[in-house]
Amino acid sequence: MHNALAVSAGIRLRPFESADIPNMRLYLNEDLIYNNTLHIPNPYTQADAEQWIEKTVQNAVLYGQTVNWAIDYEGTGLIGGIGAMVKNGMEGHLDEIGYWLAEPFRNQGIATAAVRTLSKHIFATRPLVRIEAHVFAHNPASGRVLEKAGYSREGFLRKCFLKKGQYIDAVLYALIREE
Ligand SMILES: CC(C)(COP(=O)(O)OP(=O)(O)OC[C@H]1O[C@@H](n2cnc3c(N)ncnc32)[C@H](O)[C@@H]1OP(=O)(O)O)[C@@H](O)C(=O)NCCC(=O)NCCS
C-alpha cells in the first residue's frame, strides 16, 4: 500500500491521521469551502473531523489502499484534502475525484499539482479509463484547476445537485486514460 505520494517541493499526499484534526477545524470552517462542496459540514466540528478520519481508515481497509489523502505541507501539516470516491468499486472503469485546499495556500498551483498526482496514481493502480469531476458552476477556480491538470470540460449540467433546498448547476470535467 502506498503511504505517501510526492506532489511538489514540500508537498505530499498521505493518509489522514488524528493529528490533522486541529488543522481540519481551522481550515474547513470557511464559507467558500462549504459553498463549493456537497458534503463538508459547516460549522465543521471536532466530531465531524473525527468521523471523517474514521471513515478514511475504514475506506482504506475496505478498498485495500488509501483512497482519501491529506495534502501535507512540510512544517505545517494538513493544508487540504483530495480523494477518489470509488463510485464503481476498485475494479470499475470510472471514478470521480474531489478536493479542497486551505485558503492561505491557494493560487500557488498546489491543487493542480495534487490533482495531477492523484490522477496519475489511480490510473497506475486501478483499471480506470475515465476520471471525472463535477464542479459547481459558480466555482471557476476549480474548473481552472482541472483544465490545468489536463481534464476536458464535457458539459453543463443544469440543476444537477440539490443542497439545502437549492438546485445547483454544475460543469462536468473528465480525464481519459490515454490523454
Ligand atoms: C478550488 C481550489 C481547490 C483551488 O486550489 P488552488 O491551489 O488555489 O488551485 P491552483 O492554484 O492550482 O489553481 C487555481 C486557478 O484558478 C484561478 N482562479 C482563482 N480564483 C478564480 C476565480 N474567482 N475565477 C476564475 N479563476 C480563478 C487561478 O488564477 C488559478 O489559475 P491560473 O494558474 O491559470 O492563474 C481551492 O480554491 C478550494 O479549495 N476551494 C474551495 C473548495 C472547492 O472549491 N473544492 C473543489 C470542489 S469541485
The ligand as an ORCA input file, in Angstrom:
! r2SCAN-3c Opt
* xyz 0 1
  C     -10.614     25.207     -5.958
  C      -9.360     25.152     -5.099
  C      -9.078     23.687     -4.735
  C      -8.193     25.691     -5.932
  O      -6.958     25.472     -5.226
  P      -5.620     26.236     -5.651
  O      -4.454     25.542     -5.048
  O      -5.777     27.684     -5.407
  O      -5.593     25.985     -7.225
  P      -4.399     26.357     -8.226
  O      -3.513     27.383     -7.619
  O      -3.767     25.073     -8.655
  O      -5.195     26.967     -9.473
  C      -6.203     27.944     -9.279
  C      -6.532     28.594    -10.611
  O      -7.824     29.190    -10.505
  C      -7.720     30.568    -10.859
  N      -8.728     31.281    -10.091
  C      -8.727     31.582     -8.780
  N      -9.850     32.246     -8.448
  C     -10.577     32.344     -9.593
  C     -11.840     32.906     -9.912
  N     -12.579     33.510     -8.986
  N     -12.273     32.821    -11.197
  C     -11.532     32.204    -12.138
  N     -10.329     31.639    -11.889
  C      -9.865     31.710    -10.632
  C      -6.310     30.936    -10.507
  O      -5.919     32.117    -11.168
  C      -5.575     29.693    -10.988
  O      -5.468     29.648    -12.394
  P      -4.129     30.149    -13.171
  O      -2.994     29.310    -12.676
  O      -4.452     29.943    -14.618
  O      -3.919     31.588    -12.809
  C      -9.498     25.993     -3.812
  O      -9.843     27.299     -4.173
  C     -10.553     25.451     -2.861
  O     -10.291     24.579     -2.053
  N     -11.782     25.994     -2.933
  C     -12.886     25.600     -2.034
  C     -13.268     24.123     -2.168
  C     -13.500     23.720     -3.611
  O     -13.951     24.510     -4.419
  N     -13.214     22.452     -3.922
  C     -13.428     21.926     -5.263
  C     -14.825     21.462     -5.405
  S     -15.151     20.883     -7.085
*
